[in-house]
Amino acid sequence: MPHEVKVRLPFYSLASLLIVGCSGPKLVSFPTQDGGVVYATEYGDVDHAVVLAHGGRFNKESWETQARALEKAGFRVVAIDFRGRGQSHGGPGSESSNDGVHFDVLAAVRYLRATGAKTVSVVGASFGGWAGARASVSAPGEIDRLVLLAATVEQPDLLPGRKLFILTRDDFSGGGALRLPEIRRQYERAPEPKELVILEGSAHAQFIFETDQGERLMHEILRFLSEP
């Protein structure tokens, strides 16, 4: 049974940090503005940070390989569980709704800022990208860069900051429609600075990492996050 220590952060009194063992990834938790709590796995401890927001069929553990690659590249990483996954939950009355998921992203961003991060980017896959975009629009200036991995967004014309739209060419939605035409339209509506990268294949969002395009996807994400 690993030793567990819970530490209160004096300059972020609402956040608690659960440290399992003495090294490696840490389990952290922090409050959302609607009264919920988000649990996440944190890797590294440097000034430049990334929030990983999973897709609808995934959880924070699904990011482990990518989180370690980002950590090795010099980033501090927080991979969150959205409300309703793992131990994370929304505030009163929000358990069955996705309306508050952008609060989960913002909670992670604000936790990182409050604990020393100078820049915070968000990588959101599909559902997680939709939530990340909502968070970015609702709190302009808090998210420095946003990676939208096969994600559609609600208000592309209002997206602030640097944006990378990335997906595979033949990615079909559950309804049988290609995602690329709609995402291309949203990309065209989004203000600069922005990029659109189209990978080969048909895998959707985080599933791309399991294909022969996985290495290229990780390369593009690292390039985008690292550029001055």
C-alpha positions in Angstrom: 0.0 0.0 0.0 1.7 3.2 -1.1 2.2 6.0 1.4 -0.1 8.9 0.7 0.4 12.5 1.8 -2.1 15.3 1.4 -0.6 18.8 1.2 -2.5 22.1 1.4 -1.1 24.7 -0.9 -1.0 28.0 1.0 -1.2 30.2 -2.0 -4.1 28.2 -3.6 -6.1 27.3 -0.6 -8.9 25.5 -2.4 -6.6 23.0 -4.1 -5.2 19.9 -2.5 -2.3 17.8 -3.7 -2.2 14.0 -3.2 1.3 12.6 -3.5 1.6 8.9 -4.0 5.2 7.8 -3.2 8.0 10.3 -3.6 8.6 10.5 -7.3 6.9 10.1 -10.7 3.4 11.3 -11.6 1.3 12.8 -8.9 -2.5 12.6 -8.4 -3.8 16.1 -7.9 -7.3 17.6 -7.3 -8.6 21.1 -7.6 -12.0 22.8 -7.4 -14.2 24.1 -10.3 -16.0 27.4 -10.2 -19.4 25.6 -10.2 -18.6 23.7 -7.0 -17.2 20.5 -8.5 -13.8 18.8 -8.1 -11.5 17.6 -10.8 -8.9 14.9 -10.3 -5.9 14.8 -12.6 -2.4 13.2 -13.0 0.5 15.7 -13.0 3.8 15.1 -14.6 6.9 17.3 -14.2 7.4 20.6 -12.5 8.5 23.4 -14.9 7.3 26.8 -16.0 5.5 25.8 -19.2 2.5 23.7 -18.8 0.0 21.7 -20.8 -3.5 20.4 -19.9 -4.6 17.2 -21.6 -8.4 16.9 -22.0 -9.5 13.5 -23.1 -12.2 12.4 -25.6 -15.6 11.0 -24.6 -14.5 7.4 -24.5 -11.3 8.0 -22.7 -10.0 9.1 -19.3 -6.8 10.7 -17.9 -4.9 7.5 -17.9 -5.3 7.3 -21.7 -2.8 10.2 -22.1 0.1 8.5 -20.2 2.4 8.0 -23.2 1.8 11.4 -24.6 2.1 13.0 -21.2 5.5 11.4 -20.7 6.6 12.6 -24.1 5.6 16.1 -23.3 7.3 16.0 -19.9 10.5 14.7 -21.6 10.3 17.7 -24.0 10.3 20.1 -21.1 6.6 20.6 -20.2 4.7 20.3 -17.0 1.6 18.2 -17.8 -1.8 17.8 -16.1 -4.1 15.1 -17.6 -7.6 15.6 -16.2 -10.6 13.3 -15.7 -13.7 15.2 -16.8 -16.7 15.3 -14.4 -18.4 11.9 -14.3 -15.1 10.1 -15.0 -13.0 8.6 -12.2 -13.4 10.7 -9.0 -14.1 14.0 -10.8 -17.6 15.5 -10.4 -19.4 18.7 -11.2 -21.2 20.9 -8.8 -24.8 20.4 -7.5 -27.2 19.5 -10.3 -24.5 19.1 -13.0 -23.8 15.4 -12.9 -25.8 14.4 -15.9 -24.9 17.4 -18.0 -21.9 18.4 -20.2 -22.7 22.1 -19.8 -20.0 22.6 -17.1 -17.1 20.6 -18.6 -15.3 23.8 -19.7 -15.1 24.6 -16.0 -13.0 21.4 -15.6 -10.5 22.7 -18.1 -10.4 26.1 -16.6 -9.9 24.6 -13.1 -6.8 22.8 -14.4 -5.5 25.9 -16.1 -6.0 28.0 -13.0 -4.4 25.4 -10.8 -1.3 25.4 -13.0 -1.1 29.2 -13.0 -1.5 29.4 -9.2 1.3 26.8 -8.8 3.9 28.6 -10.9 3.2 28.0 -14.6 4.1 30.9 -16.8 2.3 29.6 -19.9 -0.6 27.1 -20.1 -1.7 25.4 -23.3 -4.6 22.9 -23.7 -4.6 19.8 -25.9 -8.2 18.6 -26.3 -9.2 15.5 -28.2 -12.7 15.5 -29.7 -15.1 16.1 -26.8 -12.1 17.4 -24.8 -11.3 19.9 -27.6 -14.9 21.1 -27.6 -14.6 21.7 -23.9 -11.2 23.4 -24.3 -12.6 25.7 -26.9 -15.5 26.7 -24.7 -13.0 27.4 -21.9 -10.9 29.5 -24.1 -13.8 31.6 -25.3 -15.2 32.0 -21.9 -11.9 33.2 -20.3 -9.9 34.9 -23.0 -6.2 35.2 -22.2 -6.0 32.3 -19.8 -5.1 29.6 -22.4 -2.0 30.5 -24.4 -2.3 27.8 -27.1 -5.1 25.4 -28.0 -4.8 22.1 -29.9 -8.1 20.9 -31.3 -7.6 17.2 -32.1 -10.5 16.2 -34.4 -12.8 18.6 -32.4 -15.7 20.7 -33.5 -16.3 24.0 -31.7 -19.3 26.2 -31.1 -17.9 29.7 -31.6 -14.8 29.5 -33.8 -14.8 33.2 -34.7 -14.3 34.0 -31.0 -11.4 31.7 -30.3 -8.5 33.7 -28.9 -4.8 32.8 -28.9 -2.8 30.4 -31.1 -4.8 27.4 -32.4 -3.9 24.1 -34.1 -6.7 22.2 -35.8 -5.6 18.7 -36.6 -7.4 15.5 -37.7 -7.2 12.7 -40.3 -8.5 13.1 -43.8 -11.1 10.3 -43.7 -12.3 10.7 -40.1 -16.1 10.0 -40.2 -18.5 11.0 -37.5 -20.9 8.5 -35.9 -23.6 9.8 -38.3 -21.5 8.8 -41.3 -20.4 12.3 -42.3 -16.8 13.3 -42.9 -15.5 15.6 -40.1 -13.0 17.4 -42.3 -15.5 19.7 -44.2 -17.1 21.0 -41.0 -13.7 21.4 -39.2 -12.3 23.2 -42.3 -15.2 25.7 -42.2 -14.7 26.3 -38.5 -10.9 26.8 -39.1 -11.7 29.4 -41.8 -13.9 31.3 -39.4 -11.3 31.3 -36.6 -9.1 34.3 -36.3 -5.3 34.2 -36.7 -3.0 32.9 -35.5 -4.1 29.4 -36.6 -3.0 26.2 -38.3 -4.7 23.3 -40.0 -2.9 20.0 -40.3 -4.5 17.1 -42.1 -3.1 13.6 -41.5 -3.6 10.6 -43.6 -6.0 7.8 -42.5 -9.4 7.6 -40.8 -8.7 7.3 -37.1 -10.5 9.7 -34.8 -8.8 11.9 -32.2 -6.8 9.9 -29.6 -7.1 6.7 -31.7 -4.7 8.3 -34.2 -1.9 7.6 -31.7 -2.4 3.9 -32.2 -1.8 4.2 -36.0 1.1 4.8 -38.3 0.2 8.5 -38.0 0.8 8.6 -34.3 4.4 9.7 -34.4 3.5 12.5 -36.9 0.7 13.6 -34.7 2.9 13.8 -31.6 5.5 15.7 -33.7 3.0 18.3 -34.8 1.7 18.8 -31.3 5.2 19.2 -29.9 6.2 21.6 -32.7 3.1 23.8 -32.2 3.5 23.9 -28.4 7.3 24.7 -28.6 7.4 27.3 -31.3 8.3 30.8 -30.0 
